[in-house]
């Protein structure tokens, strides 16, 4: 389990990227939008896993204008969490695992000061 912020890549020279701490999924439900300060440039991603823990947080990001992604069924080991997020209408895009990172990089390059929230 990841409990502290870990950069997923070096920040681009002209942007400030803030990677927020990921907590166990039970904590992700509460305060996701508040943790990113209501920043509409935030990104949320739900990956393979059981349950619906990330759905409320992803929906909160969607509601404040953030970009949200869910992993597709074909590339998931367990499709539970992404399925719930998709069913709740909380994912802007449903992508195979191999396309999520390139999509995030594309989004970061197009928006200075992007926040990433791993839910």
Number of C-alpha atoms within 10 A of each C-alpha: 7 9 9 11 14 11 13 9 9 7 14 13 7 9 14 14 19 16 19 18 16 17 15 13 18 11 14 21 19 15 13 23 24 12 13 20 11 16 17 17 19 24 24 26 23 27 27 19 18 15 16 18 23 29 27 21 27 33 23 21 27 22 14 14 15 23 22 22 24 28 27 20 18 11 14 16 11 15 19 17 22 30 25 21 28 21 11 14 13 26 26 15 15 20 19 15 17 10 11 19 13 11 14 17 12 11 15 22 15 11 13 14 18 21 22 23 24 21 25
